[in-house]
Amino acid sequence: MPIPRPYSASALRILIALACLWGIWNSWKVARADFLFRQDTAASIRSAIALTPDDSAAYMRLAQLDEGRAQEMLETALRLDPYNAQADIELGLLHESNGDPAKAERLLLDAFEVDHTYTPRWSLANFYLRQDNLPAFWHWARRAAEMPPDDMGALFALCWRVSPDPKNISDAILNNNPAMVRQYLAFLVSKDQLHAAADLAPRLLRTGAPDVDRPLLLSVVNQAIAASDATAANEVWHDLIQHQWVVADSSVPNNPDFARDPLPVGFDWSLPSYTGLHSWPGPSGLAVEFTGDEPESCTIADQIVSLSPGNYRLEYAYRTSGIAPDTGIKWQILDAKTGAVLAETPSLSSDTLQHATLRFSVPQGAPLLRLHLGYQRALGTTRVTGTLAIQSTRIRPNPAG
């Protein structure tokens, strides 16, 4: 017998209302469970699980908050989500700490099977190191290096614990990913391994990008200079020039006519600015203005140069305006490491263009020198006012002494 139409419509409305109530109830449960989860206490997460018992993430978090039931919670999380690699890892570490490395190994390998990203590889490398299985450690360290994270310092530090030899690490895990090469280069510098950093620089020059990697390589040059490591500093500097990542001159000093703005590296000019003293490099050389408010002792221009032991001469051209003789503006040749003065010019003062020469000798054991133009107020004089123009500088061999 057919159901009368009014009854049929009523039943449909009831079903729709029940479906809506069911949807509202489920939405409320999910929202309430999310609220409880964010309270982040063991009690609140248990309450969240009571509302949404299939939430794998809730069991993961409860395992961290309730260590006594951690294994049970992690096993439940894995049962709900067999592809939860983090649950595999944490359960594996728990079994390792409980003295079951075989089960731990299986779980860590399971994590890698479902997740080929960095974390499972890193976890396996750590595990095999703790188990003193070095072949397996290097295998997984290399696999981890295939997917470098933003910061690989922890991986390099782990490798350094095993073998504090830059070449061993490089041979074992390094690839041509420029992100990895630049991070390893920075790591080597942090360990004061400047020769290893210099050896690695050509690889970054081949694989990297000038705009991204030039500052790092210039910092390697600067740190090698600071460490008085002329070999490492020169190697990286000349590699930069050869690959045309920097514009530099074959003459000594670099940028001898001050025609370019200096690079932020010791092998180019440093032109400090002070109250009362300002410098401008340009096509006509270096223009310097003294107002009388400058410090009594200050650097005008400064550059590191690398010379073999022997005899040399500094040729320089300059003029001054308003600067009296013997007021304390001089070129000096200094030992970059000790600061010892090897030679210095008379005070600079000439209203006309003056070409002058300073002869000096580089002794053994002074691989880096500092070409220094400075001002030291001479006794009995007031602070300088006026201008100085340096047209050019050159250092040439002087075999005759």
Buried (B, 14 or more C-beta within 10 A) or exposed (E): EEEEEEEEEEEEEEEEEEEEEEEEEEEEBBEBBBEBBEEEEBEBBBBBBEBBEEBBBBBBBBBBBBEEBBBEBBBBBBEBBEEBBBBBBBBBBBBBEEEBBEBBBBBBBBBBEEBEEBBBBBBBBBBBBEBEBEEBBBBBBBBBBEBBBEEBEEBBEBBBEBEEBBEBBBEBBBEEBBBBBBBBBBBBBEBEBBBBBBBBBBBBBEBBEBEEBBEBBBBBBBBBBBBBBBEBBBBBBEBBBEBEBBEBBEBBBBBBBBBBEBBEBBBBBBBEEBEBBBBEBEEEBBBBBBEEEBBEEBBBBBBBBBBEEEEBBBBBBBBBEEBBEEBBBBBBBBBBBEEEBBBBBEBBBBEEEBEBEBEBBBEEEBBBBBBBBBBBBBEEEEBBBBBBBBBBBBBEEBEEE
